[in-house]
Amino acid sequence: MGDYLYLNIRGRVGNLVYQRTAQGCGNVPGDKTRRLQIHAYVPHNTSHSQAQLACREKFRASMLTWHTLSENQKKDFSRAAARGGWSGLNLFMSIKMRS
């Protein structure tokens, strides 16, 4: 019964976060399905520096641009991205954020 409770924990407990993952991606030895992952809690960066705000704005503008692309343009990105195991959106955002 102890294992059952342990394997069904979800969320933050102290400085540890317990979460479900895709099958086989967990890191808990007692979990036969390898779906439970435990990691240290890391607080979110809530920085409001000029550099951080500029980065957030660039990300927001890039996402808005993605949504204005035609389906054919998105498919072109998806085909190019598939070679590297990425999605079309990932490739597009990577290009936009580095430019």
N, CA, C and O atoms as a printed pandas DataFrame, in Angstrom:
     atom_number atom_name residue_name chain_id  residue_number  x_coord  y_coord  z_coord
0              1         N          MET        A               1    0.823   -1.194    0.000
1              2        CA          MET        A               1    0.000    0.000    0.000
2              3         C          MET        A               1    0.866    1.256    0.000
3              4         O          MET        A               1    0.492    2.258   -0.610
4              5         N          GLY        A               2    1.995    1.223    0.660
5              6        CA          GLY        A               2    2.885    2.369    0.687
6              7         C          GLY        A               2    3.338    2.766   -0.703
7              8         O          GLY        A               2    3.379    3.952   -1.028
8              9         N          ASP        A               3    3.687    1.765   -1.546
9             10        CA          ASP        A               3    4.107    2.057   -2.913
10            11         C          ASP        A               3    2.976    2.705   -3.698
11            12         O          ASP        A               3    3.207    3.626   -4.482
12            13         N          TYR        A               4    1.763    2.229   -3.490
13            14        CA          TYR        A               4    0.621    2.763   -4.219
14            15         C          TYR        A               4    0.454    4.256   -3.941
15            16         O          TYR        A               4    0.279    5.049   -4.866
16            17         N          LEU        A               5    0.508    4.633   -2.666
17            18        CA          LEU        A               5    0.371    6.046   -2.318
18            19         C          LEU        A               5    1.529    6.856   -2.881
19            20         O          LEU        A               5    1.339    7.955   -3.401
20            21         N          TYR        A               6    2.711    6.308   -2.772
21            22        CA          TYR        A               6    3.904    7.006   -3.255
22            23         C          TYR        A               6    3.825    7.255   -4.752
23            24         O          TYR        A               6    4.184    8.338   -5.214
24            25         N          LEU        A               7    3.366    6.286   -5.510
25            26        CA          LEU        A               7    3.319    6.405   -6.957
26            27         C          LEU        A               7    2.160    7.264   -7.447
27            28         O          LEU        A               7    2.114    7.620   -8.625
28            29         N          ASN        A               8    1.231    7.599   -6.572
29            30        CA          ASN        A               8    0.099    8.430   -6.977
30            31         C          ASN        A               8    0.194    9.862   -6.479
31            32         O          ASN        A               8   -0.772   10.618   -6.585
32            33         N          ILE        A               9    1.337   10.246   -5.942
33            34        CA          ILE        A               9    1.542   11.634   -5.525
34            35         C          ILE        A               9    1.635   12.502   -6.767
35            36         O          ILE        A               9    2.235   12.104   -7.765
36            37         N          ARG        A              10    1.039   13.697   -6.707
37            38        CA          ARG        A              10    1.135   14.658   -7.795
38            39         C          ARG        A              10    1.346   16.044   -7.199
39            40         O          ARG        A              10    0.797   16.359   -6.143
40            41         N          GLY        A              11    2.133   16.865   -7.866
41            42        CA          GLY        A              11    2.309   18.240   -7.433
42            43         C          GLY        A              11    3.552   18.445   -6.587
43            44         O          GLY        A              11    4.430   17.585   -6.516
44            45         N          ARG        A              12    3.606   19.593   -5.955
45            46        CA          ARG        A              12    4.777   19.988   -5.175
46            47         C          ARG        A              12    4.615   19.590   -3.718
47            48         O          ARG        A              12    3.580   19.835   -3.099
48            49         N          VAL        A              13    5.663   18.969   -3.185
49            50        CA          VAL        A              13    5.730   18.626   -1.770
50            51         C          VAL        A              13    7.078   19.146   -1.282
51            52         O          VAL        A              13    8.120   18.561   -1.578
52            53         N          GLY        A              14    7.054   20.242   -0.537
53            54        CA          GLY        A              14    8.299   20.851   -0.092
54            55         C          GLY        A              14    9.083   21.361   -1.287
55            56         O          GLY        A              14    8.576   22.157   -2.077
56            57         N          ASN        A              15   10.323   20.901   -1.420
57            58        CA          ASN        A              15   11.172   21.331   -2.535
58            59         C          ASN        A              15   11.206   20.316   -3.670
59            60         O          ASN        A              15   12.065   20.400   -4.548
60            61         N          LEU        A              16   10.279   19.353   -3.663
61            62        CA          LEU        A              16   10.212   18.351   -4.725
62            63         C          LEU        A              16    8.901   18.475   -5.486
63            64         O          LEU        A              16    7.866   18.824   -4.918
64            65         N          VAL        A              17    8.963   18.181   -6.791
65            66        CA          VAL        A              17    7.769   18.187   -7.639
66            67         C          VAL        A              17    7.584   16.775   -8.176
67            68         O          VAL        A              17    8.513   16.185   -8.727
68            69         N          TYR        A              18    6.383   16.240   -8.013
69            70        CA          TYR        A              18    6.016   14.911   -8.497
70            71         C          TYR        A              18    5.074   15.110   -9.683
71            72         O          TYR        A              18    4.061   15.800   -9.569
72            73         N          GLN        A              19    5.411   14.507  -10.813
73            74        CA          GLN        A              19    4.551   14.671  -11.984
74            75         C          GLN        A              19    4.514   13.407  -12.816
75            76         O          GLN        A              19    5.428   12.583  -12.764
76            77         N          ARG        A              20    3.427   13.261  -13.598
77            78        CA          ARG        A              20    3.290   12.145  -14.522
78            79         C          ARG        A              20    3.991   12.513  -15.817
79            80         O          ARG        A              20    3.999   13.678  -16.215
80            81         N          THR        A              21    4.582   11.519  -16.478
81            82        CA          THR        A              21    5.261   11.735  -17.749
82            83         C          THR        A              21    4.765   10.706  -18.750
83            84         O          THR        A              21    3.929    9.863  -18.424
84            85         N          ALA        A              22    5.275   10.778  -19.951
85            86        CA          ALA        A              22    4.980    9.752  -20.947
86            87         C          ALA        A              22    5.568    8.426  -20.461
87            88         O          ALA        A              22    6.571    8.408  -19.748
88            89         N          GLN        A              23    4.944    7.335  -20.849
89            90        CA          GLN        A              23    5.410    6.019  -20.427
90            91         C          GLN        A              23    6.887    5.829  -20.764
91            92         O          GLN        A              23    7.314    6.069  -21.893
92            93         N          GLY        A              24    7.653    5.400  -19.776
93            94        CA          GLY        A              24    9.072    5.140  -19.971
94            95         C          GLY        A              24    9.972    6.327  -19.688
95            96         O          GLY        A              24   11.195    6.188  -19.717
96            97         N          CYS        A              25    9.402    7.485  -19.415
97            98        CA          CYS        A              25   10.215    8.696  -19.200
98            99         C          CYS        A              25   10.400    9.043  -17.730
99           100         O          CYS        A              25   11.108    9.997  -17.405
100          101         N          GLY        A              26    9.780    8.290  -16.846
101          102        CA          GLY        A              26    9.890    8.588  -15.422
102          103         C          GLY        A              26   11.256    8.232  -14.868
103          104         O          GLY        A              26   12.047    7.557  -15.527
104          105         N          ASN        A              27   11.531    8.694  -13.643
105          106        CA          ASN        A              27   12.830    8.440  -13.036
106          107         C          ASN        A              27   12.733    7.824  -11.649
107          108         O          ASN        A              27   13.701    7.860  -10.890
108          109         N          VAL        A              28   11.563    7.251  -11.303
109          110        CA          VAL        A              28   11.379    6.651   -9.986
110          111         C          VAL        A              28   11.572    5.145  -10.092
111          112         O          VAL        A              28   10.826    4.482  -10.813
112          113         N          PRO        A              29   12.576    4.578   -9.375
113          114        CA          PRO        A              29   12.883    3.148   -9.500
114          115         C          PRO        A              29   11.707    2.223   -9.200
115          116         O          PRO        A              29   11.577    1.191   -9.858
116          117         N          GLY        A              30   10.847    2.547   -8.238
117          118        CA          GLY        A              30    9.758    1.658   -7.864
118          119         C          GLY        A              30    8.563    1.704   -8.795
119          120         O          GLY        A              30    7.622    0.929   -8.626
120          121         N          ASP        A              31    8.581    2.583   -9.762
121          122        CA          ASP        A              31    7.467    2.749  -10.691
122          123         C          ASP        A              31    7.698    1.857  -11.906
123          124         O          ASP        A              31    8.514    2.179  -12.770
124          125         N          LYS        A              32    6.975    0.732  -11.975
125          126        CA          LYS        A              32    7.174   -0.230  -13.067
126          127         C          LYS        A              32    6.791    0.342  -14.432
127          128         O          LYS        A              32    7.333   -0.093  -15.448
128          129         N          THR        A              33    5.879    1.296  -14.479
129          130        CA          THR        A              33    5.472    1.895  -15.753
130          131         C          THR        A              33    6.401    3.032  -16.157
131          132         O          THR        A              33    6.331    3.524  -17.284
132          133         N          ARG        A              34    7.261    3.445  -15.254
133          134        CA          ARG        A              34    8.199    4.570  -15.470
134          135         C          ARG        A              34    7.456    5.804  -15.964
135          136         O          ARG        A              34    7.860    6.442  -16.937
136          137         N          ARG        A              35    6.355    6.131  -15.274
137          138        CA          ARG        A              35    5.570    7.307  -15.631
138          139         C          ARG        A              35    5.631    8.400  -14.571
139          140         O          ARG        A              35    5.089    9.485  -14.784
140          141         N          LEU        A              36    6.275    8.146  -13.436
141          142        CA          LEU        A              36    6.366    9.148  -12.392
142          143         C          LEU        A              36    7.757    9.759  -12.410
143          144         O          LEU        A              36    8.764    9.053  -12.465
144          145         N          GLN        A              37    7.794   11.065  -12.365
145          146        CA          GLN        A              37    9.070   11.775  -12.368
146          147         C          GLN        A              37    9.116   12.682  -11.148
147          148         O          GLN        A              37    8.124   13.318  -10.793
148          149         N          ILE        A              38   10.275   12.734  -10.514
149          150        CA          ILE        A              38   10.489   13.611   -9.373
150          151         C          ILE        A              38   11.653   14.526   -9.715
151          152         O          ILE        A              38   12.689   14.071  -10.202
152          153         N          HIS        A              39   11.481   15.813   -9.461
153          154        CA          HIS        A              39   12.584   16.748   -9.669
154          155         C          HIS        A              39   12.488   17.877   -8.655
155          156         O          HIS        A              39   11.451   18.077   -8.022
156          157         N          ALA        A              40   13.577   18.605   -8.513
157          158        CA          ALA        A              40   13.616   19.723   -7.578
158          159         C          ALA        A              40   12.721   20.850   -8.071
159          160         O          ALA        A              40   12.615   21.094   -9.273
160          161         N          TYR        A              41   12.081   21.530   -7.134
161          162        CA          TYR        A              41   11.257   22.687   -7.468
162          163         C          TYR        A              41   12.176   23.852   -7.829
163          164         O          TYR        A              41   13.121   24.159   -7.102
164          165         N          VAL        A              42   11.889   24.493   -8.954
165          166        CA          VAL        A              42   12.634   25.677   -9.386
166          167         C          VAL        A              42   11.627   26.799   -9.549
167          168         O          VAL        A              42   10.726   26.697  -10.381
168          169         N          PRO        A              43   11.757   27.865   -8.776
169          170        CA          PRO        A              43   10.796   28.967   -8.894
170          171         C          PRO        A              43   10.836   29.589  -10.288
171          172         O          PRO        A              43   11.891   29.642  -10.920
172          173         N          HIS        A              44    9.696   30.054  -10.757
173          174        CA          HIS        A              44    9.612   30.710  -12.065
174          175         C          HIS        A              44   10.374   32.024  -12.030
175          176         O          HIS        A              44   10.425   32.705  -11.006
176          177         N          ASN        A              45   10.959   32.363  -13.160
177          178        CA          ASN        A              45   11.642   33.645  -13.295
178          179         C          ASN        A              45   10.591   34.700  -13.587
179          180         O          ASN        A              45    9.980   34.701  -14.655
180          181         N          THR        A              46   10.387   35.582  -12.650
181          182        CA          THR        A              46    9.403   36.651  -12.845
182          183         C          THR        A              46   10.107   37.984  -13.074
183          184         O          THR        A              46    9.590   39.046  -12.728
184          185         N          SER        A              47   11.287   37.905  -13.660
185          186        CA          SER        A              47   12.079   39.103  -13.914
186          187         C          SER        A              47   11.316   40.082  -14.797
187          188         O          SER        A              47   10.664   39.693  -15.766
188          189         N          HIS        A              48   11.409   41.328  -14.448
189          190        CA          HIS        A              48   10.793   42.369  -15.255
190          191         C          HIS        A              48   11.869   43.307  -15.797
191          192         O          HIS        A              48   11.630   44.498  -15.992
192          193         N          SER        A              49   13.053   42.754  -16.035
193          194        CA          SER        A              49   14.129   43.571  -16.595
194          195         C          SER        A              49   13.769   43.936  -18.032
195          196         O          SER        A              49   12.926   43.290  -18.654
196          197         N          GLN        A              50   14.409   44.966  -18.546
197          198        CA          GLN        A              50   14.158   45.390  -19.922
198          199         C          GLN        A              50   14.459   44.257  -20.904
199          200         O          GLN        A              50   13.714   44.049  -21.862
200          201         N          ALA        A              51   15.550   43.528  -20.665
201          202        CA          ALA        A              51   15.913   42.428  -21.565
202          203         C          ALA        A              51   14.855   41.327  -21.547
203          204         O          ALA        A              51   14.502   40.791  -22.598
204          205         N          GLN        A              52   14.344   40.985  -20.360
205          206        CA          GLN        A              52   13.332   39.936  -20.245
206          207         C          GLN        A              52   12.027   40.383  -20.898
207          208         O          GLN        A              52   11.385   39.601  -21.600
208          209         N          LEU        A              53   11.638   41.618  -20.674
209          210        CA          LEU        A              53   10.408   42.123  -21.285
210          211         C          LEU        A              53   10.524   42.156  -22.805
211          212         O          LEU        A              53    9.554   41.862  -23.504
212          213         N          ALA        A              54   11.692   42.509  -23.323
213          214        CA          ALA        A              54   11.903   42.517  -24.776
214          215         C          ALA        A              54   11.817   41.108  -25.349
215          216         O          ALA        A              54   11.254   40.902  -26.424
216          217         N          CYS        A              55   12.373   40.145  -24.631
217          218        CA          CYS        A              55   12.326   38.746  -25.078
218          219         C          CYS        A              55   10.884   38.242  -25.091
219          220         O          CYS        A              55   10.463   37.577  -26.038
220          221         N          ARG        A              56   10.140   38.554  -24.055
221          222        CA          ARG        A              56    8.736   38.135  -23.998
222          223         C          ARG        A              56    7.929   38.760  -25.142
223          224         O          ARG        A              56    7.082   38.099  -25.742
224          225         N          GLU        A              57    8.195   40.025  -25.436
225          226        CA          GLU        A              57    7.486   40.702  -26.522
226          227         C          GLU        A              57    7.835   40.077  -27.871
227          228         O          GLU        A              57    6.961   39.901  -28.720
228          229         N          LYS        A              58    9.102   39.744  -28.067
229          230        CA          LYS        A              58    9.528   39.106  -29.309
230          231         C          LYS        A              58    8.850   37.743  -29.473
231          232         O          LYS        A              58    8.422   37.386  -30.570
232          233         N          PHE        A              59    8.755   36.988  -28.378
233          234        CA          PHE        A              59    8.085   35.687  -28.399
234          235         C          PHE        A              59    6.602   35.868  -28.749
235          236         O          PHE        A              59    6.065   35.141  -29.584
236          237         N          ARG        A              60    5.954   36.832  -28.111
237          238        CA          ARG        A              60    4.533   37.086  -28.364
238          239         C          ARG        A              60    4.307   37.469  -29.830
239          240         O          ARG        A              60    3.399   36.948  -30.478
240          241         N          ALA        A              61    5.126   38.367  -30.344
241          242        CA          ALA        A              61    4.984   38.804  -31.737
242          243         C          ALA        A              61    5.240   37.645  -32.698
243          244         O          ALA        A              61    4.572   37.531  -33.726
244          245         N          SER        A              62    6.203   36.787  -32.368
245          246        CA          SER        A              62    6.503   35.634  -33.224
246          247         C          SER        A              62    5.329   34.664  -33.260
247          248         O          SER        A              62    4.993   34.135  -34.319
248          249         N          MET        A              63    4.702   34.428  -32.108
249          250        CA          MET        A              63    3.530   33.543  -32.072
250          251         C          MET        A              63    2.381   34.130  -32.880
251          252         O          MET        A              63    1.688   33.406  -33.595
252          253         N          LEU        A              64    2.179   35.430  -32.768
253          254        CA          LEU        A              64    1.122   36.071  -33.558
254          255         C          LEU        A              64    1.405   35.930  -35.052
255          256         O          LEU        A              64    0.489   35.695  -35.839
256          257         N          THR        A              65    2.666   36.072  -35.441
257          258        CA          THR        A              65    3.044   35.912  -36.851
258          259         C          THR        A              65    2.772   34.496  -37.322
259          260         O          THR        A              65    2.267   34.304  -38.428
260          261         N          TRP        A              66    3.100   33.484  -36.497
261          262        CA          TRP        A              66    2.843   32.082  -36.854
262          263         C          TRP        A              66    1.366   31.890  -37.195
263          264         O          TRP        A              66    1.027   31.207  -38.162
264          265         N          HIS        A              67    0.502   32.492  -36.401
265          266        CA          HIS        A              67   -0.939   32.315  -36.613
266          267         C          HIS        A              67   -1.441   33.016  -37.867
267          268         O          HIS        A              67   -2.553   32.741  -38.318
268          269         N          THR        A              68   -0.654   33.906  -38.435
269          270        CA          THR        A              68   -1.066   34.573  -39.678
270          271         C          THR        A              68   -0.581   33.830  -40.920
271          272         O          THR        A              68   -0.993   34.159  -42.032
272          273         N          LEU        A              69    0.291   32.829  -40.747
273          274        CA          LEU        A              69    0.797   32.069  -41.892
274          275         C          LEU        A              69   -0.314   31.230  -42.512
275          276         O          LEU        A              69   -1.239   30.797  -41.824
276          277         N          SER        A              70   -0.210   31.008  -43.809
277          278        CA          SER        A              70   -1.170   30.132  -44.481
278          279         C          SER        A              70   -0.870   28.678  -44.111
279          280         O          SER        A              70    0.204   28.364  -43.598
280          281         N          GLU        A              71   -1.821   27.813  -44.377
281          282        CA          GLU        A              71   -1.612   26.388  -44.090
282          283         C          GLU        A              71   -0.440   25.839  -44.899
283          284         O          GLU        A              71    0.318   25.007  -44.400
284          285         N          ASN        A              72   -0.283   26.293  -46.133
285          286        CA          ASN        A              72    0.845   25.840  -46.962
286          287         C          ASN        A              72    2.181   26.273  -46.371
287          288         O          ASN        A              72    3.141   25.502  -46.375
288          289         N          GLN        A              73    2.248   27.498  -45.866
289          290        CA          GLN        A              73    3.484   27.965  -45.235
290          291         C          GLN        A              73    3.805   27.132  -43.993
291          292         O          GLN        A              73    4.959   26.765  -43.769
292          293         N          LYS        A              74    2.788   26.836  -43.193
293          294        CA          LYS        A              74    2.997   26.016  -41.990
294          295         C          LYS        A              74    3.450   24.608  -42.377
295          296         O          LYS        A              74    4.309   24.025  -41.715
296          297         N          LYS        A              75    2.872   24.063  -43.452
297          298        CA          LYS        A              75    3.281   22.726  -43.915
298          299         C          LYS        A              75    4.728   22.736  -44.386
299          300         O          LYS        A              75    5.461   21.775  -44.155
300          301         N          ASP        A              76    5.146   23.821  -45.048
301          302        CA          ASP        A              76    6.549   23.936  -45.472
302          303         C          ASP        A              76    7.482   23.896  -44.262
303          304         O          ASP        A              76    8.502   23.206  -44.287
304          305         N          PHE        A              77    7.141   24.627  -43.213
305          306        CA          PHE        A              77    7.949   24.597  -41.989
306          307         C          PHE        A              77    7.933   23.199  -41.372
307          308         O          PHE        A              77    8.961   22.716  -40.898
308          309         N          SER        A              78    6.787   22.563  -41.378
309          310        CA          SER        A              78    6.680   21.218  -40.795
310          311         C          SER        A              78    7.537   20.211  -41.553
311          312         O          SER        A              78    8.191   19.370  -40.935
312          313         N          ARG        A              79    7.544   20.283  -42.880
313          314        CA          ARG        A              79    8.379   19.371  -43.672
314          315         C          ARG        A              79    9.863   19.604  -43.382
315          316         O          ARG        A              79   10.622   18.651  -43.203
316          317         N          ALA        A              80   10.266   20.858  -43.337
317          318        CA          ALA        A              80   11.671   21.175  -43.057
318          319         C          ALA        A              80   12.053   20.757  -41.644
319          320         O          ALA        A              80   13.163   20.274  -41.417
320          321         N          ALA        A              81   11.152   20.937  -40.703
321          322        CA          ALA        A              81   11.442   20.629  -39.301
322          323         C          ALA        A              81   11.488   19.126  -39.048
323          324         O          ALA        A              81   12.220   18.674  -38.167
324          325         N          ALA        A              82   10.724   18.347  -39.802
325          326        CA          ALA        A              82   10.637   16.904  -39.583
326          327         C          ALA        A              82   11.997   16.232  -39.727
327          328         O          ALA        A              82   12.268   15.227  -39.070
328          329         N          ARG        A              83   12.841   16.777  -40.575
329          330        CA          ARG        A              83   14.185   16.199  -40.749
330          331         C          ARG        A              83   14.974   16.210  -39.458
331          332         O          ARG        A              83   15.794   15.324  -39.219
332          333         N          GLY        A              84   14.732   17.207  -38.624
333          334        CA          GLY        A              84   15.456   17.315  -37.355
334          335         C          GLY        A              84   14.652   16.844  -36.163
335          336         O          GLY        A              84   15.099   16.977  -35.024
336          337         N          GLY        A              85   13.456   16.288  -36.410
337          338        CA          GLY        A              85   12.622   15.789  -35.318
338          339         C          GLY        A              85   11.871   16.891  -34.588
339          340         O          GLY        A              85   11.421   16.689  -33.460
340          341         N          TRP        A              86   11.729   18.048  -35.211
341          342        CA          TRP        A              86   11.015   19.166  -34.603
342          343         C          TRP        A              86    9.637   19.303  -35.224
343          344         O          TRP        A              86    9.319   18.647  -36.215
344          345         N          SER        A              87    8.826   20.165  -34.629
345          346        CA          SER        A              87    7.563   20.540  -35.263
346          347         C          SER        A              87    7.813   21.800  -36.086
347          348         O          SER        A              87    8.829   22.472  -35.910
348          349         N          GLY        A              88    6.898   22.109  -36.971
349          350        CA          GLY        A              88    7.017   23.324  -37.768
350          351         C          GLY        A              88    7.038   24.568  -36.898
351          352         O          GLY        A              88    7.786   25.509  -37.160
352          353         N          LEU        A              89    6.206   24.566  -35.855
353          354        CA          LEU        A              89    6.164   25.702  -34.935
354          355         C          LEU        A              89    7.511   25.876  -34.232
355          356         O          LEU        A              89    8.002   26.997  -34.102
356          357         N          ASN        A              90    8.113   24.765  -33.775
357          358        CA          ASN        A              90    9.417   24.857  -33.106
358          359         C          ASN        A              90   10.466   25.479  -34.017
359          360         O          ASN        A              90   11.228   26.349  -33.595
360          361         N          LEU        A              91   10.501   25.031  -35.264
361          362        CA          LEU        A              91   11.479   25.569  -36.209
362          363         C          LEU        A              91   11.224   27.054  -36.454
363          364         O          LEU        A              91   12.158   27.856  -36.424
364          365         N          PHE        A              92    9.983   27.419  -36.693
365          366        CA          PHE        A              92    9.630   28.808  -36.943
366          367         C          PHE        A              92   10.046   29.690  -35.768
367          368         O          PHE        A              92   10.673   30.732  -35.960
368          369         N          MET        A              93    9.695   29.269  -34.545
369          370        CA          MET        A              93   10.014   30.075  -33.365
370          371         C          MET        A              93   11.520   30.166  -33.147
371          372         O          MET        A              93   12.024   31.208  -32.728
372          373         N          SER        A              94   12.231   29.099  -33.425
373          374        CA          SER        A              94   13.683   29.124  -33.276
374          375         C          SER        A              94   14.299   30.155  -34.213
375          376         O          SER        A              94   15.179   30.920  -33.818
376          377         N          ILE        A              95   13.836   30.167  -35.444
377          378        CA          ILE        A              95   14.345   31.136  -36.426
378          379         C          ILE        A              95   13.995   32.554  -36.004
379          380         O          ILE        A              95   14.854   33.436  -36.016
380          381         N          LYS        A              96   12.741   32.777  -35.632
381          382        CA          LYS        A              96   12.298   34.124  -35.262
382          383         C          LYS        A              96   13.005   34.640  -34.008
383          384         O          LYS        A              96   13.380   35.811  -33.946
384          385         N          MET        A              97   13.187   33.780  -33.021
385          386        CA          MET        A              97   13.788   34.231  -31.767
386          387         C          MET        A              97   15.277   34.508  -31.922
387          388         O          MET        A              97   15.834   35.313  -31.175
388          389         N          ARG        A              98   15.935   33.852  -32.886
389          390        CA          ARG        A              98   17.370   34.101  -33.110
390          391         C          ARG        A              98   17.616   35.287  -34.033
391          392         O          ARG        A              98   18.734   35.797  -34.101
392          393         N          SER        A              99   16.571   35.733  -34.753
393          394        CA          SER        A              99   16.779   36.823  -35.712
394          395         C          SER        A              99   16.748   38.177  -35.021
395          396         O          SER        A              99   16.906   39.208  -35.675
